[in-house]
Amino acid sequence: MGGEVSTEGDVYSYGILLLEMFTGKRPTGSMFTDNFSLHNYAKMALPDGVMEIVDSLLILEEEDDSERTKQRKIATTKDCLVSVLRIGVVCSSDLPRERMDITNVLNELHKIREAYLIINVYLQLHAINKKLILRERSCSDKPENEENDFKALIFEFMPNGTLESWLHPNQSVQQDPKGLDLIQRLNIAIDVASVLDYLHHQCDTTIVHCDLKPSNVLLDNELCARVGDFGISRFLGGSGGKPDRSKSSSSIGIRGTIIGYVAPE
């Protein structure tokens, strides 16, 4: 498990992350066993039982809405969630050939969000931050051509922490309640898909992240998502389409630190 490095493996991890974002369930939760996974949980609920398995924060009703408005919002929300969970289920299929390409995922999520916003009379679409990958730069107290005693990487500060902290707040720590609404989750899903599309299709050499999970998705002040922690990422540029081991920071052991997010192959 997790031995084969491929872009399809990243798509699998993304599918699990997507299902976790919208159900609020960890793939490693106690309710899931070898024979019953988050993938199967979502697949069995589609389409009629979707509203019973999604995060309750996504279906809160406004007290001032009329009954007709409430019903329309519920129907619109359900259509949106069914479409999103279907993508999550397809992306987390056991067979790599059955998974969607991340570019198609990105296009479909844009369509889903646009349809949801139009039906709910939103006047402006959320502006997506183009600079999605966590930026880093080297910091030193001496010029690069001199020997340096001190070296560091300076990362952009992410004031809203990780996606993990929003989906699964630490109940033992006193803090203001966190919650992401449907549009915010769609925006984050699109941001992360944009990163994978860039890594898989727009770089000179294809990059596989290998460790996509909520704790590696960071949120800025406006909840725009960045993907971080490329410690075990791989370049796909070797002969015959094989991973280029000379450009990998790790080549031993299971790819990814959490089994629930690693593709079965």
C-alpha positions in Angstrom: 0.0 0.0 0.0 1.3 3.5 -0.9 4.3 2.1 -2.7 3.5 3.3 -6.2 4.1 7.1 -6.8 1.7 8.7 -9.4 -0.5 11.7 -9.9 -3.4 9.3 -9.5 -2.2 8.8 -5.9 -2.5 12.5 -5.3 -6.0 12.5 -6.8 -7.0 9.6 -4.4 -5.7 11.7 -1.4 -7.6 14.7 -2.7 -10.8 12.6 -3.0 -10.5 11.5 0.6 -9.8 15.1 1.7 -12.9 16.3 -0.2 -15.1 13.7 1.5 -13.7 14.6 4.9 -14.3 18.4 4.2 -18.0 17.9 3.5 -18.9 15.1 5.9 -16.7 16.2 8.8 -15.6 12.6 9.2 -11.9 11.6 9.5 -11.0 8.6 7.2 -9.2 7.1 10.2 -12.3 7.5 12.5 -13.3 4.6 14.7 -16.5 4.0 12.6 -14.3 3.0 9.6 -12.7 -0.4 9.3 -11.0 -2.3 6.6 -14.4 -3.3 5.1 -16.1 0.0 5.6 -14.3 3.2 4.6 -15.1 6.9 4.2 -15.3 6.2 0.5 -18.0 3.5 1.0 -19.8 5.6 3.6 -20.3 8.5 1.0 -21.0 6.2 -1.9 -23.8 4.3 -0.1 -25.4 7.7 0.8 -25.5 9.0 -2.8 -27.8 10.6 -3.8 -30.8 10.4 -1.5 -29.1 10.1 1.8 -26.5 12.8 1.4 -28.1 15.3 3.7 -27.9 12.7 6.5 -24.1 12.3 6.3 -22.8 15.8 5.6 -21.5 18.1 8.3 -24.5 19.6 10.1 -22.9 23.1 9.7 -23.7 22.9 6.0 -27.4 22.7 6.4 -28.2 25.3 9.0 -31.4 27.2 8.2 -32.0 31.0 8.5 -34.7 31.7 10.9 -36.1 34.7 8.8 -36.5 32.6 5.6 -39.9 31.8 4.4 -40.9 28.1 4.1 -40.6 28.3 0.3 -37.1 29.9 0.5 -36.0 27.3 3.1 -37.1 24.4 0.8 -35.4 25.9 -2.2 -32.1 26.4 -0.2 -32.3 22.9 1.0 -32.8 21.6 -2.5 -30.0 23.7 -3.9 -27.6 22.7 -1.1 -28.4 19.0 -1.7 -27.7 19.3 -5.4 -24.4 20.9 -4.7 -23.4 18.4 -2.0 -24.4 15.4 -4.2 -22.2 16.7 -7.0 -19.2 17.4 -4.7 -19.5 14.0 -3.0 -19.7 12.2 -6.3 -16.4 13.8 -7.3 -14.9 12.7 -4.0 -16.1 9.2 -4.4 -14.8 8.9 -8.0 -11.4 10.4 -7.0 -11.1 7.9 -4.2 -11.8 4.9 -6.3 -9.6 1.9 -5.6 -8.6 1.6 -9.3 -6.4 4.4 -10.5 -7.9 4.3 -14.0 -11.4 5.1 -12.6 -10.3 8.3 -10.9 -10.8 11.8 -12.5 -7.9 13.8 -13.8 -7.4 16.8 -11.4 -8.0 19.3 -14.3 -11.4 17.8 -14.8 -12.0 17.9 -11.1 -11.1 21.6 -11.0 -13.5 22.4 -14.0 -16.4 20.5 -12.4 -15.9 22.2 -9.0 -16.0 25.6 -10.7 -19.3 24.7 -12.4 -20.8 23.4 -9.1 -19.8 26.6 -7.3 -21.1 28.9 -10.1 -24.4 27.1 -10.2 -24.8 27.3 -6.4 -24.0 31.0 -6.4 -26.3 31.8 -9.2 -29.2 30.0 -7.7 -28.6 31.7 -4.4 -28.4 35.2 -6.0 -24.8 35.9 -5.3 -23.7 39.0 -7.1 -20.0 38.4 -7.1 -17.9 35.2 -7.3 -15.3 34.7 -4.7 -11.9 35.9 -6.0 -9.5 33.0 -6.0 -6.0 33.7 -4.9 -3.7 32.8 -7.8 -0.6 32.3 -5.6 -1.8 29.1 -4.0 1.4 27.2 -3.2 3.0 28.1 0.1 5.8 30.5 -0.7 9.2 30.1 0.9 12.6 31.8 0.6 16.0 31.3 2.1 17.2 33.6 4.8 20.8 34.2 5.8 22.9 36.9 7.5 25.6 36.6 4.8 25.8 36.9 1.0 25.1 33.6 -0.9 28.7 33.4 -2.1 30.1 33.4 1.5 30.1 30.5 3.9 27.0 30.7 6.0 26.7 29.6 9.6 22.9 30.2 9.7 20.3 29.2 7.2 16.6 29.1 7.5 13.4 28.9 5.4 10.9 31.8 6.0 7.3 30.8 5.3 4.3 33.1 4.8 2.3 33.3 8.0 -1.1 31.6 7.8 -3.2 33.3 10.5 -6.1 30.8 10.1 -4.0 27.7 10.7 -4.7 24.4 9.0 -7.8 23.0 7.5 -7.5 20.2 10.1 -8.1 22.7 12.9 -11.3 24.0 11.2 -12.7 20.6 10.4 -11.8 19.0 13.8 -11.4 21.7 16.5 -9.6 20.7 19.7 -12.4 20.4 22.2 -10.0 20.5 25.1 -8.7 24.0 24.2 -10.9 27.0 24.9 -11.4 29.0 21.6 -14.0 30.6 19.6 -16.2 28.1 17.7 -15.0 27.5 14.1 -17.1 26.6 11.2 -16.8 26.7 7.4 -19.9 27.2 5.3 -20.6 25.5 2.0 -19.1 28.2 -0.2 -15.9 28.5 2.0 -15.4 24.7 1.7 -16.0 24.8 -2.1 -13.4 27.6 -2.4 -10.9 25.7 -0.4 -11.5 22.5 -2.5 -11.0 24.6 -5.6 -7.8 26.1 -4.2 -6.3 22.7 -3.4 -7.4 21.3 -6.8 -5.7 24.3 -8.5 -2.5 23.4 -6.7 -2.6 19.8 -7.8 -3.4 20.9 -11.4 -0.4 23.1 -11.4 1.9 20.4 -9.9 0.6 17.7 -12.2 0.2 19.6 -15.5 1.8 23.0 -15.5 5.3 22.5 -14.1 8.2 21.6 -16.4 8.5 18.3 -14.5 5.4 16.7 -13.0 5.4 16.8 -9.2 3.5 14.4 -7.0 2.8 15.8 -3.5 2.4 12.4 -1.9 1.2 13.7 1.5 -2.1 15.6 0.9 -4.2 15.8 4.0 -6.1 18.5 6.0 -3.1 19.3 8.3 -1.0 20.2 5.2 -3.6 22.6 3.9 -3.0 26.1 5.3 -5.5 29.0 5.3 -4.6 32.7 5.1 -6.5 35.6 6.5 -9.2 35.3 3.8 -9.4 31.5 4.1 -7.6 31.1 0.8 -5.9 27.7 0.9 -2.2 26.9 0.4 -0.7 23.5 0.2 2.5 23.0 2.3 4.9 20.2 3.4 6.6 18.9 0.3 9.0 16.9 2.4 8.2 13.6 0.6 7.1 14.9 -2.8 8.4 13.2 -5.9 9.3 14.4 -9.4 8.0 12.2 -12.3 10.7 12.6 -14.9 12.6 9.3 -15.0 12.8 6.9 -18.0 9.6 5.3 -19.0 7.5 7.7 -16.9 9.0 6.4 -13.7 9.7 8.6 -10.7 13.1 10.3 -10.8 14.6 9.1 -7.5 17.5 11.6 -7.8 15.1 14.4 -7.3 13.2 12.9 -4.4 13.6 13.9 -0.8 12.5 10.5 0.4 12.3 7.1 -1.3 11.7 4.5 1.4 8.5 3.5 3.1 4.9 4.2 2.7 4.1 7.5 0.9 2.2 9.8 3.2 2.1 9.9 7.0 -1.6 9.0 7.5 -2.8 5.7 6.0 -6.3 6.9 5.5 -5.2 9.3 2.8 -2.8 7.0 0.9 -3.9 5.4 -2.3 -4.3 1.6 -2.1 -1.8 0.9 -4.9 
